[in-house]
Amino acid sequence: MIVRACNHCYDTCLKEEHVNMMLESIRLDREYADICSFLAQAIGRGTPLAKVCVKICESCGNECKKHDHEQCQKCAEACL
């Protein structure tokens, strides 16, 4: 669900009128989606990396909640 929310936020934000003010959020959404996808698989194998994923999700959520767009707020909610 988190990966889906980050990808949706990323894709939708690229289409926003004032995309330049959201570049950091867009970049981070993409990176977090990739990292969380990998970590979800690793955690499923029993790796002790859960703390890393929590920090990444918190960072993404905190960045996205800075923006009032619906997709950003949904991504923040999923991550936090």
Sequence and secondary structure as in RCSB ss.txt:
>XXXX:A:sequence
MIVRACNHCYDTCLKEEHVNMMLESIRLDREYADICSFLAQAIGRGTPLAKVCVKICESCGNECKKHDHEQCQKC
AEACL
>XXXX:A:secstr
 HHHHHHHHHHHHTTSTTGGGGHHHHHHHHHHHHHHHHHHHHHHTT S HHHHHHHHHHHHHHHTTS SHHHHHH
HHHH 
